[in-house]
Amino acid sequence: MIFVGSGALLWRAATYATQVGRTVDAVVHPRGEEVPPQAASLNCVDVRDVNEHADLFRDSCGDGLVCSTGNPFIFREPVLSLGLTIVNVHGAPLPQYRGLPLATAAFAILRSEREFGVTLHRVDAGIDTGPIIDRRMFPLSRSATLEELSIEVTQHCHAILTANLDDLGRAPASEVSSDPADAGEYFGARQLASLENYRDHPNFARATDLGVLDEYYPSFADLFSTMRGHLG
């Protein structure tokens, strides 16, 4: 198995997999990201673009399974044509909330959603459009901030991965809709920047409150600070 991604979710997932006896052939992460001590014994490969390393996936992936979690990369050719089973842990409920987890969480708060969730799905040529394997929903507090929801999403992402680790490559769940016609909405950097248009919304302050996560998302923290600075 090869893990692909970045940050706490990636390193937690890869080390957990080894602890329970799974073979981790490689951990692929963005160039410049520091490998934490607990993952030092793993075959960690830093890359600029995951799609430039199809040979690594072809030659190293012993069981033909690739797991993406906390992943900033978008899989494209030639990796997608290798015939590997690629699954992704998405930090939002699909198909409703595709895109950047931070952006999806902000808009969920803005829209006063009563529940939120995380999704395990197959990776295809689209962005978060692949067939759904599993989805876990949880209540969303009416007082939740972006910081609180983001932390909760992280915990649920790890939980859905560990719950499915023994059978990650199984067929998608037929009871969960993954109809391409129901593609949901995409939330990216452009949509996140548009939050400025909601400055008068009663949920705006909570939807842009990163709290202690400011240091982990400095560009988003600066963006939200600028938005709040425009109030009044």
Sequence and secondary structure as in RCSB ss.txt:
>XXXX:A:sequence
MIFVGSGALLWRAATYATQVGRTVDAVVHPRGEEVPPQAASLNCVDVRDVNEHADLFRDSCGDGLVCSTGNPFIF
REPVLSLGLTIVNVHGAPLPQYRGLPLATAAFAILRSEREFGVTLHRVDAGIDTGPIIDRRMFPLSRSATLEELS
IEVTQHCHAILTANLDDLGRAPASEVSSDPADAGEYFGARQLASLENYRDHPNFARATDLGVLDEYYPSFADLFS
TMRGHLG
>XXXX:A:secstr
 EEEE HHHHHHHHHHHHHTT    EEEEETT    GGGTTS EEEES GGG HHHHHHH TTSEEEEES     
 TTGGGG  EEEEEESS TTTEEE HHHHHHHHHHTT SEEEEEEEE  SSSS S EEEEEEEE  TT  HHHHH
HHHHHHHHHHHHHHGGGTTS   TTS   TT   EEE HHHHHGGGGGTTSTTHHHHT  GGGGGTSHHHHHHHH
HHHHT  
